[in-house]
Amino acid sequence: KRNFCEKVVVRLGVIAMAAAVLRSGAQTKQHRLLWCGRQTRAGTENNEDFHDMKLPESVEQIGLLSAGHDHVLFTDQDGQLYAAGHTPEYMGVDESTWNQAGRDAAHIVPALIGSKIVSVAAGMYQSIAITDKGHAYMWGHGSSLSKALGDSSAREPKRVVLRGIADEHCLLAVAGGNLSAILSTTKLHFFGHDYKCILVPPTLTLKQLVIVSGTVVALSDHGDVYWCSTSESKAFGDPMSFRAIDGLSVVRVNHISAVDSSYMYIT
């Protein structure tokens, strides 16, 4: 059978996690989730080969996919959230369940059973999920959680109440090292060593967020890329400009990705 790769997400760092979704066979919609990593909880592992993730029988297709430094978050065909990786604390699953099934098995996130997830973000120490009702949840540990939840650690998803508007509808999430961000209908909220937010122009629709060099970079539905400064006066200025390897100017960007939160690739 032929395998068709549909999406690849890579996070590089002290602990590297990579995940790829394969569609097996030309006539089937069945998905496989492959992973590889360079370090485990037991110690360093020089492992560059991809291995099949053990998926629950209910998972037929992979929807959203986000790879962190130590774990992977993904949704199935119904928007149900699952997690896999080396540290159950970041995954939102019970440690005894994780120990019993092994690190190469995917687990449903119990606290969000029945919720349809529309955005996921796996960071270095934290995880974020947004439901179709516009509710944002965060778990793991670190400074992002301190500013978002008022507590630096949470072993299961907890609701994030954005400041300013109690029922602010959340749309997108991104997570890096010590910085996370949540996009709502009117603002981009930053959770790091401090909490900040900037207004999003009503004429601008953002479809993707990544973190590069400690700053959020956003892609609009028109193919423009913005360096999102936390300074209100420079929040959304002129779009960034790019040149391809052949020297031609890039007119429209379709996708952005960050590697180790230091470099950005565009297509």
VEXFIZA-265487 format. One record per residue (C-alpha): residue in three letters; y negated, z, x; residue number from 1. Coordinates in steps of 0.02 Angstrom, whole numbers, plus 32768, in hexadecimal, padded with zeros to 4 digits. Last residue first. Example, Ala and Ser with C-alpha at 12.3 -4.5 7.8 and 13.67 -1.06 7.14 Angstrom:
REM residues 2
@code->SER&c2->8035&c3->8165&c1->82AC&pos->2
@code->ALA&c2->80E1&c3->8186&c1->8267&pos->1
END
This chain:
REM residues 267
@code->THR&c2->7A79&c3->806E&c1->8107&pos->267
@code->ILE&c2->7A2D&c3->8106&c1->815B&pos->266
@code->TYR&c2->7A67&c3->817F&c1->81E1&pos->265
@code->MET&c2->7A0F&c3->8222&c1->8208&pos->264
@code->TYR&c2->7A23&c3->8292&c1->829F&pos->263
@code->SER&c2->7A0B&c3->834D&c1->82B6&pos->262
@code->SER&c2->7A5A&c3->83A0&c1->821D&pos->261
@code->ASP&c2->7B03&c3->8392&c1->8276&pos->260
@code->VAL&c2->7B0D&c3->82DF&c1->8234&pos->259
@code->ALA&c2->7A97&c3->82B1&c1->81A6&pos->258
@code->SER&c2->7AB2&c3->822A&c1->8124&pos->257
@code->ILE&c2->7A40&c3->81B0&c1->80C8&pos->256
@code->HIS&c2->7A6F&c3->8129&c1->804A&pos->255
@code->ASN&c2->7A24&c3->808D&c1->7FFC&pos->254
@code->VAL&c2->7986&c3->8075&c1->8064&pos->253
@code->ARG&c2->7916&c3->7FE1&c1->8039&pos->252
@code->VAL&c2->78A6&c3->7F73&c1->80A4&pos->251
@code->VAL&c2->78E9&c3->7F9D&c1->8152&pos->250
@code->SER&c2->787E&c3->7F40&c1->81D1&pos->249
@code->LEU&c2->78DA&c3->7EC8&c1->8243&pos->248
@code->GLY&c2->78F2&c3->7EFA&c1->82F9&pos->247
@code->ASP&c2->79AA&c3->7EC8&c1->8305&pos->246
@code->ILE&c2->79DB&c3->7F7E&c1->830C&pos->245
@code->ALA&c2->7982&c3->7F9D&c1->8267&pos->244
@code->ARG&c2->78D0&c3->7FDD&c1->825B&pos->243
@code->PHE&c2->789A&c3->806E&c1->81F1&pos->242
@code->SER&c2->77FE&c3->80AB&c1->8196&pos->241
@code->MET&c2->77EA&c3->8155&c1->8143&pos->240
@code->PRO&c2->7795&c3->8158&c1->8099&pos->239
@code->ASP&c2->76DC&c3->8187&c1->8091&pos->238
@code->GLY&c2->76B5&c3->823A&c1->8061&pos->237
@code->PHE&c2->7722&c3->82AE&c1->7FFB&pos->236
@code->ALA&c2->7709&c3->8364&c1->802D&pos->235
@code->LYS&c2->7677&c3->8347&c1->80A4&pos->234
@code->SER&c2->75ED&c3->83A8&c1->804B&pos->233
@code->GLU&c2->766A&c3->8422&c1->7FFE&pos->232
@code->SER&c2->76AF&c3->844E&c1->80AA&pos->231
@code->THR&c2->776A&c3->8469&c1->8098&pos->230
@code->SER&c2->7781&c3->83BC&c1->80E2&pos->229
@code->CYS&c2->77FB&c3->8346&c1->808F&pos->228
@code->TRP&c2->7817&c3->82B0&c1->8102&pos->227
@code->TYR&c2->7825&c3->8225&c1->8080&pos->226
@code->VAL&c2->789B&c3->818F&c1->8077&pos->225
@code->ASP&c2->787A&c3->80FC&c1->8001&pos->224
@code->GLY&c2->7908&c3->809E&c1->7FAD&pos->223
@code->HIS&c2->78B9&c3->8093&c1->7F00&pos->222
@code->ASP&c2->792B&c3->811D&c1->7EBD&pos->221
@code->SER&c2->78DF&c3->8191&c1->7F3D&pos->220
@code->LEU&c2->7932&c3->81D7&c1->7FDA&pos->219
@code->ALA&c2->7900&c3->8284&c1->8017&pos->218
@code->VAL&c2->78FC&c3->82D5&c1->80C3&pos->217
@code->VAL&c2->78FD&c3->8393&c1->80C8&pos->216
@code->THR&c2->78C5&c3->83E3&c1->816A&pos->215
@code->GLY&c2->7922&c3->844F&c1->81E8&pos->214
@code->SER&c2->7942&c3->83C1&c1->8261&pos->213
@code->VAL&c2->798D&c3->8354&c1->81D8&pos->212
@code->ILE&c2->79C6&c3->8396&c1->812F&pos->211
@code->VAL&c2->79FE&c3->8316&c1->80AD&pos->210
@code->LEU&c2->79C8&c3->82F3&c1->7FFA&pos->209
@code->GLN&c2->79F6&c3->8265&c1->7F84&pos->208
@code->LYS&c2->79BB&c3->821B&c1->7EDE&pos->207
@code->LEU&c2->7901&c3->8245&c1->7ED7&pos->206
@code->THR&c2->7895&c3->8201&c1->7E4A&pos->205
@code->LEU&c2->77DA&c3->81F7&c1->7E72&pos->204
@code->THR&c2->7756&c3->81D5&c1->7DED&pos->203
@code->PRO&c2->774D&c3->828D&c1->7DBD&pos->202
@code->PRO&c2->771E&c3->82B8&c1->7E72&pos->201
@code->VAL&c2->7791&c3->8342&c1->7EB1&pos->200
@code->LEU&c2->7739&c3->83E8&c1->7ECA&pos->199
@code->ILE&c2->7766&c3->8450&c1->7F61&pos->198
@code->CYS&c2->77C8&c3->84F2&c1->7F6D&pos->197
@code->LYS&c2->77D9&c3->857A&c1->7FEE&pos->196
@code->TYR&c2->784F&c3->860D&c1->800B&pos->195
@code->ASP&c2->7859&c3->8652&c1->80BB&pos->194
@code->HIS&c2->78E1&c3->865D&c1->8140&pos->193
@code->GLY&c2->7931&c3->85D0&c1->80DE&pos->192
@code->PHE&c2->792F&c3->85A0&c1->8027&pos->191
@code->PHE&c2->78C1&c3->8509&c1->8000&pos->190
@code->HIS&c2->789B&c3->84D6&c1->7F4C&pos->189
@code->LEU&c2->7869&c3->8422&c1->7F22&pos->188
@code->LYS&c2->7803&c3->8423&c1->7E83&pos->187
@code->THR&c2->77EA&c3->83D4&c1->7DD7&pos->186
@code->THR&c2->7894&c3->83A6&c1->7D90&pos->185
@code->SER&c2->78EF&c3->8415&c1->7E0A&pos->184
@code->LEU&c2->792B&c3->83EC&c1->7EBA&pos->183
@code->ILE&c2->7987&c3->8476&c1->7F16&pos->182
@code->ALA&c2->797C&c3->8493&c1->7FD1&pos->181
@code->SER&c2->79E1&c3->84EE&c1->8054&pos->180
@code->LEU&c2->79B2&c3->8523&c1->8104&pos->179
@code->ASN&c2->7A06&c3->8593&c1->8184&pos->178
@code->GLY&c2->7A8A&c3->8512&c1->81B2&pos->177
@code->GLY&c2->7A88&c3->8483&c1->8135&pos->176
@code->ALA&c2->7A92&c3->847D&c1->8077&pos->175
@code->VAL&c2->7A56&c3->83FB&c1->7FF9&pos->174
@code->ALA&c2->7A46&c3->8406&c1->7F3C&pos->173
@code->LEU&c2->7A15&c3->8391&c1->7EAE&pos->172
@code->LEU&c2->79DE&c3->839A&c1->7DF8&pos->171
@code->CYS&c2->79AB&c3->844A&c1->7DC2&pos->170
@code->HIS&c2->7953&c3->8468&c1->7D1B&pos->169
@code->GLU&c2->78D0&c3->84F3&c1->7D25&pos->168
@code->ASP&c2->78F9&c3->8574&c1->7C9F&pos->167
@code->ALA&c2->789D&c3->8609&c1->7CEC&pos->166
@code->ILE&c2->780B&c3->85A4&c1->7D30&pos->165
@code->GLY&c2->77AC&c3->85EA&c1->7DC7&pos->164
@code->ARG&c2->783E&c3->8620&c1->7E31&pos->163
@code->LEU&c2->78E7&c3->85CE&c1->7E22&pos->162
@code->VAL&c2->7974&c3->8636&c1->7DDB&pos->161
@code->VAL&c2->7A0F&c3->8613&c1->7E42&pos->160
@code->ARG&c2->7AB1&c3->863F&c1->7DE8&pos->159
@code->LYS&c2->7B3A&c3->868C&c1->7E51&pos->158
@code->PRO&c2->7BD6&c3->8634&c1->7E91&pos->157
@code->GLU&c2->7C5A&c3->86A7&c1->7EDF&pos->156
@code->ARG&c2->7C63&c3->8704&c1->7F85&pos->155
@code->ALA&c2->7BA9&c3->8727&c1->7F88&pos->154
@code->SER&c2->7B4A&c3->8761&c1->8023&pos->153
@code->SER&c2->7A95&c3->876F&c1->8059&pos->152
@code->ASP&c2->7A59&c3->87B6&c1->7FB3&pos->151
@code->GLY&c2->79B4&c3->8791&c1->7F5B&pos->150
@code->LEU&c2->7A05&c3->86F7&c1->7F0D&pos->149
@code->ALA&c2->79A1&c3->8663&c1->7F4F&pos->148
@code->LYS&c2->7943&c3->86B4&c1->7FE0&pos->147
@code->SER&c2->79D5&c3->871D&c1->801F&pos->146
@code->LEU&c2->7A4F&c3->8691&c1->7FF8&pos->145
@code->SER&c2->79F4&c3->8619&c1->806B&pos->144
@code->SER&c2->79ED&c3->86A0&c1->80F2&pos->143
@code->GLY&c2->7AA9&c3->86A9&c1->8103&pos->142
@code->HIS&c2->7B47&c3->86BB&c1->809D&pos->141
@code->GLY&c2->7BBE&c3->865A&c1->802D&pos->140
@code->TRP&c2->7B8C&c3->8633&c1->7F78&pos->139
@code->MET&c2->7B0D&c3->85CF&c1->7F14&pos->138
@code->TYR&c2->7B02&c3->8595&c1->7E5F&pos->137
@code->ALA&c2->7A81&c3->8522&c1->7E0F&pos->136
@code->HIS&c2->7A75&c3->8507&c1->7D53&pos->135
@code->GLY&c2->7A37&c3->845E&c1->7D15&pos->134
@code->LYS&c2->7AAC&c3->8454&c1->7C80&pos->133
@code->ASP&c2->7B11&c3->83CF&c1->7CDA&pos->132
@code->THR&c2->7B3B&c3->8453&c1->7D5C&pos->131
@code->ILE&c2->7AF6&c3->8468&c1->7E0B&pos->130
@code->ALA&c2->7B60&c3->84A7&c1->7E9C&pos->129
@code->ILE&c2->7B2A&c3->84F5&c1->7F41&pos->128
@code->SER&c2->7B92&c3->8535&c1->7FD2&pos->127
@code->GLN&c2->7B64&c3->859E&c1->8069&pos->126
@code->TYR&c2->7B93&c3->85C3&c1->811D&pos->125
@code->MET&c2->7B7A&c3->851E&c1->8177&pos->124
@code->GLY&c2->7B52&c3->84B9&c1->80DC&pos->123
@code->ALA&c2->7BB5&c3->8470&c1->804C&pos->122
@code->ALA&c2->7B4B&c3->8420&c1->7FC4&pos->121
@code->VAL&c2->7B82&c3->83EB&c1->7F16&pos->120
@code->SER&c2->7B29&c3->838E&c1->7E89&pos->119
@code->VAL&c2->7B5D&c3->835F&c1->7DD6&pos->118
@code->ILE&c2->7BDE&c3->83E6&c1->7DB4&pos->117
@code->LYS&c2->7C2A&c3->83F2&c1->7D06&pos->116
@code->SER&c2->7C4F&c3->84A8&c1->7CE0&pos->115
@code->GLY&c2->7CF8&c3->84D6&c1->7C94&pos->114
@code->ILE&c2->7D31&c3->8538&c1->7D2B&pos->113
@code->LEU&c2->7C98&c3->856C&c1->7D8F&pos->112
@code->ALA&c2->7CC9&c3->861E&c1->7DC0&pos->111
@code->PRO&c2->7D79&c3->85E7&c1->7DEB&pos->110
@code->VAL&c2->7D4F&c3->8564&c1->7E72&pos->109
@code->ILE&c2->7DEB&c3->84F6&c1->7E6C&pos->108
@code->HIS&c2->7E49&c3->84F8&c1->7F0E&pos->107
@code->ALA&c2->7E72&c3->846E&c1->7F8B&pos->106
@code->ALA&c2->7F00&c3->8486&c1->8005&pos->105
@code->ASP&c2->7EF9&c3->8462&c1->80C0&pos->104
@code->ARG&c2->7EC4&c3->8515&c1->80E9&pos->103
@code->GLY&c2->7F62&c3->8564&c1->80A3&pos->102
@code->ALA&c2->7FA0&c3->858A&c1->7FF2&pos->101
@code->GLN&c2->7FC8&c3->8643&c1->8009&pos->100
@code->ASN&c2->7F35&c3->866B&c1->8078&pos->99
@code->TRP&c2->7EBC&c3->8614&c1->8001&pos->98
@code->THR&c2->7EFF&c3->8672&c1->7F6A&pos->97
@code->SER&c2->7EF0&c3->8716&c1->7FC9&pos->96
@code->GLU&c2->7E3F&c3->86E9&c1->7FFD&pos->95
@code->ASP&c2->7E03&c3->86C8&c1->7F4B&pos->94
@code->VAL&c2->7D9A&c3->862C&c1->7F39&pos->93
@code->GLY&c2->7CDE&c3->860C&c1->7F46&pos->92
@code->MET&c2->7CF0&c3->8591&c1->7FD6&pos->91
@code->TYR&c2->7C79&c3->85E4&c1->8051&pos->90
@code->GLU&c2->7CDB&c3->8688&c1->804F&pos->89
@code->PRO&c2->7D7E&c3->8626&c1->804F&pos->88
@code->THR&c2->7D60&c3->85F3&c1->8106&pos->87
@code->HIS&c2->7DC9&c3->8568&c1->8152&pos->86
@code->GLY&c2->7DB6&c3->84DE&c1->80D4&pos->85
@code->ALA&c2->7DCD&c3->84A7&c1->8020&pos->84
@code->ALA&c2->7D66&c3->84AD&c1->7F81&pos->83
@code->TYR&c2->7D72&c3->8469&c1->7ED0&pos->82
@code->LEU&c2->7CF0&c3->844F&c1->7E47&pos->81
@code->GLN&c2->7D18&c3->83FE&c1->7D9F&pos->80
@code->GLY&c2->7CAE&c3->8364&c1->7D7C&pos->79
@code->ASP&c2->7D31&c3->8313&c1->7D0D&pos->78
@code->GLN&c2->7D6F&c3->8292&c1->7D8B&pos->77
@code->ASP&c2->7D7C&c3->8319&c1->7E11&pos->76
@code->THR&c2->7CF4&c3->8370&c1->7E72&pos->75
@code->PHE&c2->7CE6&c3->8395&c1->7F2B&pos->74
@code->LEU&c2->7CB5&c3->841F&c1->7FA4&pos->73
@code->VAL&c2->7CF0&c3->8422&c1->8059&pos->72
@code->HIS&c2->7CF3&c3->84B2&c1->80D4&pos->71
@code->ASP&c2->7CC9&c3->84ED&c1->8183&pos->70
@code->HIS&c2->7C34&c3->848A&c1->81C1&pos->69
@code->GLY&c2->7C13&c3->8442&c1->8115&pos->68
@code->ALA&c2->7C56&c3->83A5&c1->80C2&pos->67
@code->SER&c2->7C16&c3->836E&c1->8018&pos->66
@code->LEU&c2->7C72&c3->8300&c1->7F9A&pos->65
@code->LEU&c2->7C48&c3->82D0&c1->7EE6&pos->64
@code->GLY&c2->7CC8&c3->8273&c1->7E7D&pos->63
@code->ILE&c2->7D79&c3->8276&c1->7EC0&pos->62
@code->GLN&c2->7DFA&c3->822B&c1->7E4C&pos->61
@code->GLU&c2->7EA0&c3->8263&c1->7E02&pos->60
@code->VAL&c2->7E92&c3->831F&c1->7E1A&pos->59
@code->SER&c2->7EFD&c3->8379&c1->7D97&pos->58
@code->GLU&c2->7F93&c3->837A&c1->7E0D&pos->57
@code->PRO&c2->7F35&c3->83EF&c1->7E82&pos->56
@code->LEU&c2->7F0A&c3->839E&c1->7F2A&pos->55
@code->LYS&c2->7F5C&c3->83C4&c1->7FD0&pos->54
@code->MET&c2->7EE6&c3->8373&c1->804C&pos->53
@code->ASP&c2->7F33&c3->82E4&c1->80AE&pos->52
@code->HIS&c2->7F14&c3->82EC&c1->8168&pos->51
@code->PHE&c2->7E99&c3->828D&c1->81D6&pos->50
@code->ASP&c2->7EB3&c3->8290&c1->8291&pos->49
@code->GLU&c2->7E2D&c3->82D0&c1->8308&pos->48
@code->ASN&c2->7E7C&c3->8378&c1->832B&pos->47
@code->ASN&c2->7E4D&c3->83D1&c1->83CB&pos->46
@code->GLU&c2->7E61&c3->8480&c1->8383&pos->45
@code->THR&c2->7DFB&c3->8514&c1->83BA&pos->44
@code->GLY&c2->7E2E&c3->85BC&c1->8374&pos->43
@code->ALA&c2->7E8A&c3->8617&c1->82E8&pos->42
@code->ARG&c2->7DFC&c3->85FE&c1->826C&pos->41
@code->THR&c2->7E09&c3->8543&c1->828A&pos->40
@code->GLN&c2->7DA9&c3->84C9&c1->82F6&pos->39
@code->ARG&c2->7D9C&c3->840D&c1->830B&pos->38
@code->GLY&c2->7DBA&c3->83D6&c1->8258&pos->37
@code->CYS&c2->7E05&c3->8346&c1->81F5&pos->36
@code->TRP&c2->7E10&c3->8320&c1->813C&pos->35
@code->LEU&c2->7E5A&c3->82A2&c1->80C4&pos->34
@code->LEU&c2->7E45&c3->82A4&c1->8006&pos->33
@code->ARG&c2->7EB4&c3->8229&c1->7FA8&pos->32
@code->HIS&c2->7E7E&c3->81CF&c1->7F0A&pos->31
@code->GLN&c2->7EE7&c3->817C&c1->7E83&pos->30
@code->LYS&c2->7E8F&c3->80EA&c1->7E30&pos->29
@code->THR&c2->7F24&c3->8074&c1->7E43&pos->28
@code->GLN&c2->7F39&c3->7FB7&c1->7E51&pos->27
@code->ALA&c2->7EFF&c3->7F97&c1->7F03&pos->26
@code->GLY&c2->7F58&c3->802B&c1->7F4F&pos->25
@code->SER&c2->7F1B&c3->80D7&c1->7F7D&pos->24
@code->ARG&c2->7E61&c3->80F9&c1->7F64&pos->23
@code->LEU&c2->7E2E&c3->8160&c1->7FFA&pos->22
@code->VAL&c2->7DAD&c3->81E8&c1->8000&pos->21
@code->ALA&c2->7D79&c3->8226&c1->80AB&pos->20
@code->ALA&c2->7D50&c3->82D3&c1->80EA&pos->19
@code->ALA&c2->7D0E&c3->8314&c1->818E&pos->18
@code->MET&c2->7CF7&c3->83C6&c1->81C7&pos->17
@code->ALA&c2->7CBC&c3->83F7&c1->8272&pos->16
@code->ILE&c2->7CAA&c3->84AB&c1->82AA&pos->15
@code->VAL&c2->7C30&c3->84C2&c1->8338&pos->14
@code->GLY&c2->7BD4&c3->842F&c1->82EB&pos->13
@code->LEU&c2->7BF4&c3->838D&c1->8290&pos->12
@code->ARG&c2->7BF3&c3->836F&c1->81D4&pos->11
@code->VAL&c2->7C41&c3->82CE&c1->8196&pos->10
@code->VAL&c2->7C4C&c3->8281&c1->80E8&pos->9
@code->VAL&c2->7CAD&c3->81E0&c1->80CA&pos->8
@code->LYS&c2->7CB3&c3->817D&c1->8028&pos->7
@code->GLU&c2->7D1D&c3->80F6&c1->7FD6&pos->6
@code->CYS&c2->7D9F&c3->80CE&c1->805B&pos->5
@code->PHE&c2->7E1B&c3->8050&c1->8017&pos->4
@code->ASN&c2->7ED2&c3->8069&c1->8044&pos->3
@code->ARG&c2->7F50&c3->7FDC&c1->8038&pos->2
@code->LYS&c2->8000&c3->8000&c1->8000&pos->1
END
